[in-house]
Amino acid sequence: MSTQDDGGPAFPIPVDDDRDCVSRIASGYGGMSLRDAMAIAAAGHIWTQYQVDGTAREYPEWRQGVAIEAYRLADEMLAAREGS
C-alpha cells in the first residue's frame, strides 16, 4: 500500500448529519479512494496501449505492468491536482 495521499474518497457524500456515514468513513470503510478510482479509469487505456504496441505478447507479466502503470498515472494525476 502506498503511503502517498490517496486523494480522499472517490465519491464523497455529505456526512455532517449522518452519524452512520461519519463512522464508516472514519473507520476506513467509506468506499474506494480517489487514487484507486483514477487507477481503475486508467487501466483500460493502458491495457489497450499494451495490446497496440505488442507489450502484452512480449512481456509475460503484462498484467502487473498495467497495474503498476495505472497507479503511477493516478499518482501523477493527484500531484497535478494539488499543483505540485
N, C-alpha and C positions, 0 to 999 in steps of 0.2 A: 504494500500500500504506500502510496506517495505521501510525503509529509508536506507537499505543496498545498496551498489553499485550493480547495475544491470548488470554489465559486458559490457555495451555499446550495440551497435546494433548487432543483431544476424547474419545478412547478410550484412556486411558493403559494401558500394560501394564508389569508388573514387569520391570525390565531389569538388576537387580543382578548376576545370574549369567550373563547372555546378552550377550556382547561384540558380537555382530552387531546386536542391538537397540540397545544403547547407542550404537554408531557411527552407526546410521541416524537416531536421534533427534537426536544431537548435530550431524549434518550437515544437519538440516532436512528429512529425508525420512522422518520418523516418522509421517506422516499429517496430516490436517487439524487446524486449531486449534479450540479451543472456540468462539472468536468466529465462525469460518466455520460450524460446526455450528449455532450459535444463529441465525445469519442464514438458513441454509437452512430451519430449522424455522419461522422467522417469515415467510418469503417467501410461502408458500402462503396464509397467513391475510391478509397484506397484499394480495395479488393478489385474493383473494375480496372484500375490502372495496372495492377499486378497481372491481370488477365491480358490486357492490351500489350504490355511490354514483354510478356513471356516470363516474368519473375516467378509466377506460380508453378510453371513447369520446371524451371531450373533450380528452384530452392525448395527442398522438401519440407522445411519448416515455415512455409509461407504464411500459414495462419497466425503463427506467433509474430511474424513480421508485420502483418496487417494490424494486429492488436497494439504492438509497440508504436507503430507509426500513428495510429489513431489517437493514442494518448499523448504522443508528442505534439500532434497538431492541436489537441484540446488544451494542452498546457500553453502553447503559443497563443491560442485564442483568448485564454484567460489573462495572459500577460498583456495582450493588446487591449483587452477590455479595461484593464487597470491603468493603461497608458504607460507601461514600462517598456 
